[in-house]
Amino acid sequence: MAEPVLLRRVGHVDPTRLEDYLAWGGFEALRRALLRRPESIVDEVKASGLVGRGGAAFPTGVKWEAVARESRTPKYVVCNADESEPGTFKDRVLMEGDPFVLVEAMAIAGHAVGAEEGYIYVRGEYTRAYERIKNAVEEATRAGFLGDHILDSDVSFHVHVYRGAGAYVCGEETALFESIEGKRGQPRQKPPFPTTHGLFGRPTVINNVETLANIPPIVLHGPEWFRSLGPEDAPGPKLYSVSGAVNAPGVYEAPMSVTLRELIEEYAGGVRNGGRVQAVLVGGAAGTFLGPKELDVPMSFSGLRKVGAALGSGAVMVIDEQVDMWEVLLRLARFFAHESCGKCYPCQLGTQRQLEIVRRMASGRIRYQDILRLRDIQATMADASICGLGQTAGNAILSGLRVMGLDVS
Amino acid sequence: MHVIIDGQRVPVTEGMTILEAAEQVGIHIPRLCYHQSLTPAAICRLCVVEWEGARTLVPACVARVQDGAVIHTESERVRRARRTILELLASTVDLSEAPDLLAYAAELNADLDRFADGARREFPVYDDNPFYIRDYNKCVLCQRCVQACGNDMQFTYALTVSGRGFYSRIDTFYHAPMPETTCVFCGNCVAVCPTGALKEKGPFPSPQSPVPNARPSEP
């Protein structure tokens, strides 16, 4: 495997020590960025082709440019560290293992788009990550890498660290803003988009942890280098969270040309106990199941889209033939019913009914009507929900039934 | 500026919503949580329409017109979503006093018993003040009452949404009886409730008629 970029320092530095981060080249990117015009940084991020690593895959440079162009102030940079997609733990590894990179990335973003304040919203259950991030912010501030006049420049950037309170829906960007603003964590209508009306109604850049971790390397080594780390249509390193019935579950860094089979067999040590793949859930609960004959798909956004799946957060959960798939579907259905915020009807009602139907099917009573009702629920939630939670809530269930041979076309 | 709605070219102005544009040419888009005196909440999703080129259906009550947009208000995709929403709703709460919704359901050929084997939201009737009762068995969580009590009309904030997901409910803060809240009994919430969950108890006591438990005035 090639020299890691995102995982370079993880496991090799003491994540609580600024000195270690500096010894490994930390804050050099910020130093250089502060000497450059903001527009040039935005252009570089655009040229790199970096797209969001939280699941939505929106071009990061385009997002930054939109906020840089806004004249209304104050502007904000928000790090979405509310990693809650089942089977996803890459952001946790970054936050616990290399927290200073987030601080550096956000300060660069602040300079690039004209924001002087940043917020890091950490999933409530991630207590260790929260402590490490908080420590990193405090250390960096003490050393002059955050605060007023960073490194004696004209650039100021302050970071506030917030904790979530146990809601998957608060990983949705507008629900996250509502939560920081002290309200119920429910999504807002889009448009308007965060680039114009984000946190506190202000122009806001909101990026996932992994997305931000790519920024210092891009500033240090340039967009051409970044583009060389992956196929033409999917540049840059990608972190995959591999779990389930594999010998070596963990976070793996690979170019997006890697196939699902390679991730399972070469990176994660193959299916454990000599077992065989029954199904693989790609993209977490919001993702889709692939069957054992579908493993040769490249793990990129477009590669998976071509087979009707989605990369999402890059979670890969391997389910072997020992597992009762009904238990898996039940767990997923229960997850969505529990996490639905309750604002919009399709999701609030649909996730509940989906759970009830899957429960009944799992107990052995499967009626043709059930498949039709699940299909209508999935289509309605996908087409009419306010946010991505509802829009994806039926996908895993329906694709799971397909892999089990139960989909009636 | 114009949009095309169901094949009809509709002249529009900047800032108009699809719902407003459709009304101009007599196209009625079904709606539930929308109320002309309140900020559109876009939570019932009954008003969703198909906007050519958009990934999902779009709520007409908040989506603003764009020049040249092509909109379909009655496509199969739209009707499927509306029908399913009403079928899901009918299995959850009592819609017997919401004739508009029942009429939409009939037109869509909805089977209101389709999900009848599911959990319902059921509550005791709250009769805790002289002016109105709250029968949340009929509440569809349109949140009009919360809006009317709060930012859109009265700025009294006696009502809120409690709980999460399917088991969300309209409630007072700390589930306090209404007379112990900031409620001023203005009646705005009752006026905007679309399903009869909030009802006036009857004519209010007047100086001529006796008030229960009050001392009779001096002759």
Interface residues (C-beta under 8 A of the other chain):
Chain A: A167 R184 Q189 P191 A337 H338 E339 S340 C341 G342 K343 C344 Y345 P346 Q348 L349 G350 T351 Q352 R353 E356 R360 R373 D376 I377 A379 T380 A382 D383 A384 S385 I386 Q391
Chain B: A42 I43 C44 R45 L46 V48 T56 L57 P59 V62 R64 R77 R80 A81 T84 I85 L88 L89 S91 T92 R114 F115 D117 G118 A119 L141 V161 G163 R164 G165 F166 Y167 S168
